[in-house]
């Protein structure tokens, strides 16, 4: 058995058991991948994959165990490369940050300039996506870390740590009836009052939207959500043209910048939320990654991050294909 066989097995799983896609990703031939996997199965004396004719349908029970071992081996091979880079090119390399649009727009501009000043030879790349995609990117080591509010804390194989807390804010035009509320009335704004107006808010995969839906459902209220978007800037734009009232993450509203809108905190309705950063469990992090994490949140010291990595729940083989 050899590392190439392990690489073929891992990539076949990651490509949803599609040998053609696995071969294309690894810049080799599909027959070569198939032959190599069969040779590994023969050497181990077990079937790793369930097959229907020439097609692979999934993992066998022993194959699931093999997949976990293969993933650990390949992770350690990748770690060896990172160790080499760390000592040969200590302040050089790349940092791929998986993030939602909200984090790219409002959080990271507060961090990246300072990081770049400290590590000018590190290439920083932003990879935007929804939280589920970001989690998969980190598991597949296509990103070094991911920042999002949803999913990360519940994904096996990821060590997720809190960065900051936030609450939702209602954004309305200055002439909207809700701007006439006193501070006390605004703090007591009810779901029933809010539901009287058409609502513009996030897509279901972003920024606490699930909580918004759950809170309305608990009160058996059907809100009139007229538009869903993946980022707050779009939501604010449609509020500004009179489509409805907007519900956005608090960090996305700045009275100095958003002078044409009024913000009303509604944390009493939808609770507080935690944005987290996640890295892959068992992974070796370059020194500059630890620095970046602590620049985002002072509590994320090297010891705290390493403890989270070491204690994270291992990933499940089928998560690689989701």
C-alpha positions in Angstrom: 0.0 0.0 0.0 1.2 3.5 -0.6 0.2 7.2 -0.3 -1.1 7.4 -3.8 -3.7 4.7 -3.1 -4.7 6.6 0.0 -5.0 9.8 -1.9 -7.2 8.1 -4.5 -9.5 6.7 -1.8 -9.8 10.0 -0.1 -10.5 12.0 -3.3 -13.1 9.4 -4.5 -15.0 9.9 -1.2 -14.7 13.7 -1.5 -16.0 13.6 -5.1 -19.2 11.7 -4.0 -17.8 8.4 -5.3 -17.3 9.7 -8.8 -14.1 8.2 -10.1 -14.0 10.4 -13.2 -14.2 13.5 -11.0 -11.6 12.1 -8.6 -9.2 11.4 -11.5 -9.7 14.8 -13.0 -9.0 16.5 -9.6 -5.8 14.5 -9.2 -4.7 15.0 -12.8 -4.7 11.3 -13.6 -6.8 8.7 -15.5 -10.0 7.1 -14.2 -8.8 3.6 -15.0 -5.6 4.3 -13.1 -7.6 5.4 -10.0 -9.9 2.4 -10.2 -7.1 -0.1 -10.6 -5.1 1.4 -7.7 -8.1 1.2 -5.4 -8.8 -2.4 -6.3 -5.2 -3.3 -5.7 -5.5 -1.7 -2.2 -8.7 -3.6 -1.5 -7.0 -6.9 -2.6 -4.0 -6.1 -0.3 -6.2 -5.4 2.7 -8.5 -8.3 1.9 -11.7 -6.2 2.2 -14.0 -4.2 0.0 -13.7 -0.5 0.7 -16.5 0.6 -1.7 -19.9 -0.8 -2.5 -20.3 -1.2 -6.3 -23.1 -1.7 -8.7 -21.5 -2.9 -11.9 -18.6 -0.5 -12.5 -20.1 2.3 -10.5 -19.2 3.0 -6.9 -22.3 3.6 -4.7 -20.8 4.2 -1.3 -18.6 2.9 1.5 -18.9 -0.6 3.0 -18.8 -1.0 6.7 -15.1 -1.8 6.8 -14.6 0.8 4.1 -15.9 3.5 6.5 -13.3 2.5 9.1 -10.6 2.5 6.3 -11.7 6.0 5.3 -11.2 7.3 8.8 -7.6 5.9 8.9 -6.8 7.1 5.4 -8.0 10.6 6.4 -5.8 10.6 9.5 -2.8 9.5 7.5 -3.3 12.0 4.7 -3.9 14.8 7.3 -0.5 13.9 8.9 1.2 14.0 5.5 -0.2 17.4 4.9 0.9 18.4 8.4 4.5 17.3 7.6 4.4 19.7 4.6 3.2 22.5 6.8 5.9 21.8 9.4 8.5 22.0 6.7 7.1 25.3 5.4 6.9 26.6 9.0 10.6 26.2 9.6 11.9 26.8 6.0 9.7 29.8 5.2 8.5 31.0 8.6 6.8 34.2 7.5 5.8 33.2 4.0 2.9 31.2 2.6 -0.8 31.4 2.1 -3.9 31.9 4.2 -7.2 31.0 2.8 -10.1 32.4 4.8 -13.6 30.9 4.2 -16.2 33.4 5.2 -19.7 34.6 4.6 -20.2 37.9 2.8 -21.1 39.6 6.2 -17.7 38.6 7.7 -15.8 39.6 4.6 -17.6 43.0 4.5 -17.7 43.9 8.2 -15.3 41.8 10.4 -12.3 41.1 8.2 -11.5 44.7 7.2 -10.8 45.3 10.9 -8.2 42.4 10.9 -6.6 41.9 7.6 -4.7 45.2 7.2 -3.0 44.7 10.6 -2.2 41.1 9.7 -0.8 42.1 6.3 1.4 44.7 8.0 2.9 42.0 10.3 3.1 39.3 7.6 3.6 41.1 4.2 4.8 37.9 2.5 1.7 35.8 3.4 -0.8 35.7 0.5 -4.4 36.2 1.9 -7.3 34.8 0.0 -11.0 35.2 0.8 -13.4 32.3 -0.2 -17.0 33.4 0.3 -19.8 30.9 0.6 -22.7 29.7 2.8 -21.8 28.2 6.2 -22.3 24.6 5.1 -20.0 25.1 2.1 -17.4 26.8 4.3 -17.4 23.9 6.7 -16.8 21.5 3.9 -14.0 23.6 2.5 -12.1 23.4 5.9 -12.7 19.7 6.1 -11.3 19.3 2.6 -8.4 21.6 3.5 -9.4 24.0 0.7 -9.5 26.7 3.4 -7.3 27.2 6.5 -10.2 28.5 8.5 -13.9 29.5 8.2 -15.9 32.3 9.8 -19.7 32.1 10.1 -22.5 32.1 12.6 -24.3 28.9 11.6 -23.2 25.2 11.2 -19.6 25.4 12.3 -20.1 24.5 15.9 -22.1 21.4 15.0 -19.8 20.0 12.3 -17.7 16.9 13.4 -14.1 17.4 12.4 -14.0 21.1 13.1 -12.8 23.0 16.2 -15.1 26.0 16.4 -14.3 28.9 18.7 -16.4 32.0 19.5 -15.2 35.3 17.9 -18.0 37.8 19.0 -21.7 38.0 19.9 -24.3 40.0 18.1 -28.0 40.7 17.9 -30.3 41.5 15.0 -31.3 45.1 14.1 -34.4 46.2 12.4 -33.7 48.8 9.7 -36.3 51.1 8.4 -36.6 54.4 6.4 -36.7 57.6 8.5 -40.4 58.2 7.7 -41.5 54.7 8.7 -44.1 54.5 11.5 -41.7 52.4 13.7 -39.3 55.4 14.0 -41.9 57.1 16.1 -41.5 54.6 18.9 -39.9 55.8 22.1 -36.8 53.9 23.4 -39.0 52.1 25.9 -41.5 51.2 23.2 -38.7 50.0 20.8 -37.4 47.7 23.5 -40.9 46.3 23.9 -41.6 45.9 20.2 -43.6 42.7 19.7 -43.5 40.1 16.9 -47.2 40.9 16.2 -46.2 44.6 15.6 -43.3 43.6 13.4 -45.4 41.1 11.4 -47.7 44.0 10.3 -45.0 45.0 7.8 -43.4 43.3 4.8 -40.0 42.0 5.7 -36.7 41.9 3.9 -34.1 39.6 5.5 -31.4 37.0 5.0 -31.5 33.8 3.0 -32.2 30.7 5.2 -28.6 29.7 5.4 -27.3 33.0 6.7 -27.0 35.2 9.8 -29.5 33.8 12.2 -32.3 33.4 9.7 -33.2 30.0 11.2 -33.7 31.7 14.6 -36.0 34.3 13.0 -38.2 31.6 11.5 -38.3 29.6 14.7 -39.3 32.6 16.8 -42.2 33.5 14.5 -43.3 29.8 14.3 -43.3 29.5 18.1 -45.8 32.4 18.2 -47.7 30.9 15.2 -47.2 34.0 13.2 -46.6 33.9 9.5 -44.4 36.9 8.6 -44.6 38.4 5.1 -41.0 37.9 3.9 -41.0 39.6 0.5 -37.3 39.3 -0.3 -34.4 37.1 0.9 -30.7 38.0 0.3 -27.3 36.7 1.3 -25.9 40.0 2.5 -27.0 43.0 4.5 -26.1 45.6 1.9 -28.7 44.2 -0.5 -31.3 44.1 2.3 -30.6 47.7 3.1 -30.9 48.7 -0.5 -34.3 47.2 -0.8 -35.4 48.8 2.4 -34.3 52.1 1.1 -36.5 51.7 -2.0 -39.5 51.0 0.1 -39.9 47.2 -0.3 -40.3 46.6 3.5 -38.5 46.7 6.8 -35.2 44.9 7.0 -33.8 42.4 9.6 -30.0 42.3 9.5 -27.1 41.4 11.8 -26.2 44.3 14.2 -22.7 44.6 12.9 -24.0 45.4 9.4 -25.7 48.7 10.6 -23.6 51.8 11.2 -25.6 55.0 11.8 -22.6 57.1 10.4 -22.6 55.1 7.2 -26.2 54.2 6.9 -27.5 57.8 7.2 -30.6 57.1 5.2 -31.9 54.4 7.5 -32.8 54.0 11.1 -31.7 51.0 13.2 -33.8 49.5 16.0 -32.2 46.7 18.0 -34.4 43.6 18.3 -32.3 41.3 20.3 -35.2 40.9 22.7 -37.1 39.2 19.9 -34.5 37.1 18.3 -31.8 36.6 21.0 -28.1 36.9 20.8 -25.9 35.0 18.3 -22.3 33.9 18.2 -20.1 34.1 15.2 -17.4 31.5 15.3 -14.1 30.7 13.6 -13.3 27.0 12.8 -10.2 25.1 11.9 -9.9 21.4 11.1 -9.3 19.0 14.0 -5.8 17.5 14.2 -4.4 20.0 11.8 -1.0 21.7 12.1 -1.4 25.5 12.0 1.4 27.8 10.8 2.4 30.4 13.4 0.8 33.2 11.5 -2.5 31.5 11.6 -2.5 31.6 15.4 -1.6 35.3 15.2 -4.5 35.9 12.8 -6.9 34.1 15.1 -5.9 36.1 18.1 -6.1 39.3 16.1 -9.8 38.5 15.5 -10.5 37.8 19.2 -8.0 38.4 22.0 -9.2 35.3 23.9 -8.1 33.0 21.0 -4.6 32.4 22.4 -2.4 29.6 20.9 -3.1 27.4 24.0 -6.9 27.9 23.7 -6.9 27.2 19.9 -4.7 24.1 20.3 -6.8 22.7 23.1 -9.9 23.1 20.9 -8.2 21.3 18.0 -7.1 18.5 20.2 -10.5 18.0 21.7 -12.7 18.4 18.6 -15.0 15.6 17.6 -13.5 13.6 14.7 -15.1 14.0 11.4 -17.3 11.3 9.9 -16.5 9.7 6.6 -19.8 10.6 5.0 -19.3 14.3 5.8 -16.6 14.3 3.2 -19.2 13.9 0.5 -21.9 16.4 1.7 
